[in-house]
């Protein structure tokens, strides 16, 4: 959007993602907000926006999928790696590769329902575009995909994807995304120059996102990302979680915690990480934790550990 002169700040603000920390590409964001962002983008840019976005991105620049090429030699092994990394990437997306076929069959689904068919289509299209990008990276001239079954766009069906895909396209409103990659593509080696270039990509140290599966653990992940924008309010957290304020309070009470407890623990974790670095400045750390003044951080540290920072 920046490179095309679009107003990114307004687009992020419209879906409550304007707190996103651009200096941390692995910061956690709510999946439904991200889907809403893509939905709005589709209204302005067209129903095949996901393919446009991915087409303009280098294959080594697509996050952990780009990292996968550095570690794997073929699309099948790269996508197998991506599936194994999904618990570190998303709490509710499930990527499965069939083990009983010469061809590579991939299914991508979600454990919650998006708000409407158009959003489901947009999300599936983005995953499809990424898979297509990896398969094209082999450099083979034959079509990279054999067949695709996915939820259609409610107005355009799948017609807007045909300029991008030379394969059997099947519309099905009741199925998760299913992609068939012919064995000749799935097991074809990536070009040496691509693999060599990928060797310099850093592989981040990540933790499984679901943690203990509690509401408190999920809110803690988001609160850590949101803290630079100030302390997240109960109303904002409830909206992000997709529940009412009272429901969120009740869920947390069942886990014997409050939102204040969650945020306090997040601040302790942030402080512990920052203070390992002797170059850390108290003023920077205070801002990272959502405090308006370093003296507030000092008082909090004494409460947690009976020591000053």
N, C-alpha and C positions, 0 to 999 in steps of 0.2 A: 504493500500500500504506500509506503514511503517513496519507493522508487517510481511509482506512478502518480505521485502528487496527491494522494488521497489523505483525508483528515483522519489520522489514526486515533488521536486523543478522543475525539467525539465518539468514534465507533466503539472504543473500549469503555468509555464512560456510559454509553447506552446499555451495556450489559454488565456493569459493575466489575470491570476488569482494569480500570484505570490505575489500580494499585500495583499492577504487575511489575516486578523488579527486572528491568531490562538487562541488568548486569549479571543476572543469574538465569541462564537458559533452562536449568533444571528445577526452577521454582514450581511448586504445585499450584494448579488452578482447578476450579470446579468444572467438571466435564460438561454439565448442562449450560453453563455460561459460555464456554468455548463453542458449543454447538449453536447457541443463540447468536454468537458473533458471526459464525459462518453463514447462518440463515440470513442475517441482515446483509451480509456481503453479497449473497446470491441475488437479493432483490435489486442491488445496485449494479452488479457486474455480470449477471447472467447465470443460468443454471449449471454450467460446466466450470464454475470458478475453481473448483478443487484441482482439476486438470491443468488449468492455467497457472495456478500457484506452483504446483509441483514441476511443471514443464520448465519454469523459469529458475528452478533451484538445481544446483549441482548435486549429483548423487551422493557425494561425500558430505553434503551440508544438510542432510535430512535427519539430524539427531542420531539416536542410537541405531537406526537402520543404516545410516552412513558408516557408523562405527563397525557395524556387523560385516561390511565388505572387507574391512581391514583384517578381520579375524577369520573370515570364511572364504571359500574358494568358488562357490557356486550359488545361484539363487536359492536352491533348496536348503543348503546349509545356512545361508544368511537368514532366510525366513524362519527356519527352525530355531536359530539363535534369537530372533526377534520374538517368537512365541514364548521362549523360556524367560525372556526379559520383561514380558508383559506385567507380571506382578510388581515390578519396580517402576513401571510407567503409568499404570492406570488401575484404579481399584475395581472397575466394573466392566472392563473390556476383556473378552476371551478370544484368543487367536489359536486355532487348532489346525494342525497339518495331518492329513491322512497318512497312515503308515502301511496301508494295504493296496497301494496302487503304484504302477510304474510312473504314471503322470503324478504331478504334485497337486493335490487338492487342498485348498485352504478355505476354512470357514471362519468368519469374524462376526461375533455377536456381542450383545450387551446384556447385563443382568438387570437393567431397569429399562423402562419405556421412555423414549423421547416423546416430546409433546405432540408431534403430528407426523404424517407420512413424508412431508417435504424435508423436515429435519432429519428423519431416518435416512432418506435418500442422500442428503448432503454429506452426512457422516460416513456412510458406506462408500460414497464416491471418493472421498478423500483417502480412505484406506486403500481402495482399488487403485487410485492414481499412484500411490506409493509403491504398491506391489508391481504395477506396470513399469514404473521407473526402474526398479531393481532388475526386473527381467530384461528390459531393453539394454541394460548396462553390459550385457554379455557381448554386445556388438553384432549378434547374429542378424541376418537380414530377414529371416522368417518371422511371422507374427509371434510376439512374445506370450500371448495368452490364447488358449484354445476355446474356453467358454466362461461366461460370467452369468450368474443368477443373482438378482438383487431387487430390492424394493424400487419401483419406478418413481419418478417425479410425478406428482398428481396432475400436472398440466402437460408436461412435455414427454412423459414416458421415459424411454431410454434413447430417443432419437438424437438428443444433443450430445450423446457420448459416442455415436458412430464415427464422427470424424477423428476421434482419438483411438478407437479400438477396432481392429480388424479381426473379429472373432464372433462366435455365437453369443448373442445377447438375449437373455431370457428375463422377463419381468415377472416378479412374484412378490405380492404384498405381504406374504406370511412367512418369508424365509429370511434368515440372516444372509449376509453377503457370502457367496460361494464362488471361488475362482479356481479354474482348472488350468494348470501350466503344463504344456507338453514336456515329456521327459527330456527331449532334445534341448530344450531351453533350461529347464530346472537343473539339469546336471552339467550344463556347459560352463566352463571356467570363465571367470571374469578376466578381462585383459590385464596383463602384468602391470602396465603403467597405473591402472586404477588401484590395484592391490598395493603397489609400492607407495603410492601417494597416501593411501589410507593408513599406512603404518605409523604416520606421524599424528594421527588423531588420538586424543586422550580418551581413555575409557573411564567414565566417572565411577566413583564408588557410591553405589546406591543401596538403599534399604527397601525391603518390601513395604508397599504403601499401606496395606491394610492393618499392619501392626497386630494388635489383639482383636481387631474387628469392632471395637467399641465406637460409639459416637464421639467420645472424648478424644480418642486417638485420631479420628478423621479431622475433627475440628482443629486439633493441635497442628496437623500438617498445613492446613490452610492459614492458620493464625501466624505461623512462622513466616510465610510468604507475604502476608498482609501487614505485618508489623511496621514496616517502614512508612506506611501510609497512616499510621496512628493505630491506637488500640481498637480492634474490631468490636463493634457493638453487638448486643444480643440480637437485635432486629436484623442486622446485616447478616449475621451468621445463620439465622433462621431462614432468611430468604435464599442464601446460597445452598443450604441443606434441603431446601424445598419443603419445609414444614412451617407451621405457625410458631410464633414466639412461645406460647404455652406448651406446645408439643415438645419443642427443643428443651425447655426447662424441665419438663417431666422426664424426657429421655435421659438427660444428664443426672437428674435426681435419682433415677433408678440405678445409675452407675456410681452414686454417692459422690458426685462432684458437681461443681458449678462452672460456668464459663470463666469466672474469675480464677478459679483453681487451674483450669486448663491454660489460660494465658500466663499465669504465674509460672507454671512448669515450663512453658515454652521459653519464657524469658530466662529461666535458669539454664536451659539447654543452650540458648544463644550465648549467654555470658560465659558458660564453660568453654564453648568453642573459641570464642574471641580471645579469652584471656590466656589461651595456650600460646598465642603469638605475642612475643615481647614488644612488638611494634604497635600493638593496639593502643588506640587513643580513647580515653574515657568518653570524650565528647562524641566520637563516632559510634562507639558501642551504645551509648545512651540513645542516640537517634535510631539505630538499628532495632532497638527494643521498644520503640514507640514512646519513650519518655521525652518530655519537653525540656528537662534540665538534668545535668549530670548528678546533682545532689540527690535526685529521686532514685537514681540507680545505686548510689552509695548506700542509701538507707535500705534498699531492697537487698543488696548483697549482704549487709550486716544481718538482716532478718533471716536470709537463707543459710549463711555459713558462719555468722558471728565474726566475720572478717571484712575489711574494706576491700574494694577491687584491687 
